[in-house]
Amino acid sequence: MRGTLSAALFAAGLLLGTPSMLAAGGFKLLDPNAYQSFVGNWTPDTAPLCAAMSSDAQWNRVLHPAATMGSHKPFAPPGNFWSGRAVLLFARVVNAGDPAKVFQVDDVLRRKDTIDVTLRFKPTPPASSTMKIYFAVAVDKPIPPRIRFIQDGTIVCVLNPASGNWMATPPQP
């Protein structure tokens, strides 16, 4: 029960735009509403996009500025952010609707050679349009050689940033 409550509070913080919080597992939630950016397109868009970003350049390959008049939000974390942290991002295309319950992050578990990001995914109901949503967590560097995103008990992405594989979607069938 405690894990479910923690995950629910974590997801609520993610989606409601509350300040980031440091979880017991050593990760920090990034509020997507804090940045004036959107996730770029990927193929196939029926699969998730996973990324382990360690620099501003990698952030800019995944997320793109969404400049609008009157907004003064930054497009990305500040440059000094990247000296000690990396960002693990998971994105999906879903039907338009309320994104509040689409993702539930259950755990971010760091071991010597792996970080496992465990989540539950509940798609929005059918709609006439789609939208891209994501969650992102900051973790301390150095990041281990393997990052796994586990959705509903199934490994959906495995990254190996040390060998240059820092962004992936599952292979097309």
BALUMBA-878592 format. One record per residue (C-alpha): x, y, z; residue in three letters. Coordinates in steps of 0.25 Angstrom, whole numbers, plus 5000, padded with zeros to 4 digits. Example, Ala and Ser with C-alpha at 12.3 -4.5 7.8 and 13.67 -1.06 7.14 Angstrom:
! BALUMBA-878592
504949825031ALA/505549965029SER/
END
This chain:
! BALUMBA-878592
500050005000MET/501150105004ARG/501850084990GLY/500550114983THR/500350234991LEU/501750284988SER/501550254973ALA/500250324973ALA/500850454980LEU/502050444971PHE/501150444958ALA/500250554964ALA/501450634966GLY/501850604952LEU/500550644945LEU/500050754954LEU/501350834953GLY/501750834968THR/503250854971PRO/504150744969SER/504350654981MET/505550564984LEU/505050414985ALA/505750314994ALA/506350244982GLY/507250364979GLY/506450414967PHE/505750554965LYS/504550574957LEU/504550684946LEU/503250754945ASP/502950764930PRO/502150894932ASN/503450954936ALA/504050954922TYR/503451024910GLN/503850894901SER/503150784894PHE/503650644890VAL/503950634876GLY/503350524867ASN/503950384867TRP/503650254859THR/502850174861PRO/501950264869ASP/501250144874THR/502450104883ALA/503050184894PRO/504250274893LEU/505250254903CYS/506450344906ALA/507650354916ALA/508150494913MET/509450544919SER/509550674912SER/508850794907ASP/509150754893ALA/508450614896GLN/507250694902TRP/507150774890ASN/507050654881ARG/505850604889VAL/505150724893LEU/504950844885HIS/504650994889PRO/503251034888ALA/503351184888ALA/502051264890THR/501851404893MET/501751444908GLY/502351324914SER/503751334921HIS/503951184924LYS/505351124921PRO/505351024909PHE/506350934917ALA/507050914930PRO/508151014932PRO/509550974927GLY/510150944940ASN/509050844943PHE/509750744934TRP/511050744941SER/510550654952GLY/509250594946ARG/508550524935ALA/507150514931VAL/506350384928LEU/505150414919LEU/503950324915PHE/502950374905ALA/501750324898ARG/500750374888VAL/499350354894VAL/497950394890ASN/497650544894ALA/497050554908GLY/497350564922ASP/498850514924PRO/498750514939ALA/498650364941LYS/499450314928VAL/500750284935PHE/500950234949GLN/502450224953VAL/502650114963ASP/504150114965ASP/505450164960VAL/506450064965LEU/507950084963ARG/508949974964ARG/510349964961LYS/510149934946ASP/508749974944THR/507550064946ILE/506150014945ASP/505050104943VAL/503750034946THR/502450094942LEU/500950064939ARG/500350114926PHE/498850144925LYS/498450204911PRO/497450304910THR/496050274904PRO/495950274889PRO/495850424884ALA/495950494870SER/497350544872SER/498650504879THR/499650564888MET/501150534893LYS/501350524908ILE/502550494916TYR/503150474930PHE/504550504933ALA/505450484945VAL/506850534948ALA/507850444954VAL/509250464959ASP/510450444949LYS/511150354946PRO/509950274941ILE/510150124940PRO/510450054926PRO/508950004925ARG/507650074927ILE/506349994926ARG/504950044925PHE/503949934930ILE/502449964927GLN/501449884933ASP/502449774936GLY/503049764922THR/504449824918ILE/504049924907VAL/505349994905CYS/506849964909VAL/507850074907LEU/509350064908ASN/509850204908PRO/511350174910ALA/511350104896SER/510550224890GLY/509150164891ASN/508550274899TRP/507150284892MET/506250174886ALA/504950124883THR/504649974882PRO/504949904868PRO/503849904858GLN/503149774857PRO/
END
